[in-house]
Amino acid sequence: MGMEKHLIVTGVSTVSWKDAVVQAVAEASKTIDYLSSVKILEQRAKIEGKKLIEYYVDLEICFVIDRDRD
């Protein structure tokens, strides 16, 4: 296994914490190659009235460094 790099990102969703994770990974995969794992660091939500209206998830996303890449 090669060397990995770790980034911390925040996913946001109006649906659920799971959707926030899925959206963050999908967005990160658009610009980062070789994603290898994700770790949930923290979850929180915005409340309006008596309802949760936005879900936030802080993630540590890991990807493998390709030393042979041009």
Legacy VTK file of the C-alpha trace (Angstrom):
# vtk DataFile Version 3.0
C-alpha trace
ASCII
DATASET POLYDATA
POINTS 70 float
0.000 0.000 0.000
1.207 3.484 -0.822
1.134 6.633 1.197
-2.250 8.204 2.010
-3.226 11.822 2.427
-6.060 12.905 4.737
-8.414 15.848 4.215
-11.173 17.135 6.456
-14.345 18.224 4.673
-17.890 19.100 5.743
-20.873 17.550 4.004
-24.266 19.275 4.082
-27.744 17.923 3.343
-31.368 18.854 3.923
-32.294 15.138 3.942
-30.107 13.278 6.484
-26.628 12.799 7.935
-26.151 9.787 5.651
-27.014 11.912 2.624
-24.518 14.547 3.793
-21.785 11.863 3.818
-22.780 10.542 0.391
-22.864 14.041 -1.105
-19.476 14.997 0.375
-17.810 11.851 -0.979
-19.431 12.347 -4.397
-18.261 15.953 -4.545
-14.719 15.112 -3.384
-14.467 12.331 -5.985
-14.960 14.907 -8.759
-11.533 16.444 -8.084
-9.639 13.832 -6.033
-8.532 10.494 -7.471
-7.925 7.262 -5.551
-10.308 7.887 -2.632
-9.755 5.047 -0.190
-11.748 5.662 3.003
-13.894 8.047 4.983
-14.186 8.565 8.740
-17.054 10.450 10.370
-15.599 12.915 12.872
-18.675 14.865 13.961
-22.377 15.230 13.189
-24.561 18.250 13.896
-27.794 19.764 12.629
-29.512 23.113 12.261
-32.891 23.426 13.961
-35.722 25.670 12.840
-38.775 25.643 15.072
-39.065 22.026 16.174
-37.548 20.478 13.036
-34.080 19.590 11.832
-33.612 21.458 8.572
-29.922 20.922 7.704
-27.535 18.112 8.548
-23.764 18.637 8.762
-21.082 15.955 8.888
-17.356 16.577 9.320
-15.436 13.846 7.520
-11.841 12.781 7.205
-11.465 11.640 3.614
-8.373 9.633 2.681
-6.831 9.069 -0.716
-3.767 7.219 -1.964
-0.917 9.324 -3.329
0.152 8.211 -6.808
3.884 8.922 -6.980
4.049 7.789 -10.629
1.417 10.238 -11.828
2.496 12.909 -14.301
LINES 1 71
70 0 1 2 3 4 5 6 7 8 9 10 11 12 13 14 15 16 17 18 19 20 21 22 23 24 25 26 27 28 29 30 31 32 33 34 35 36 37 38 39 40 41 42 43 44 45 46 47 48 49 50 51 52 53 54 55 56 57 58 59 60 61 62 63 64 65 66 67 68 69
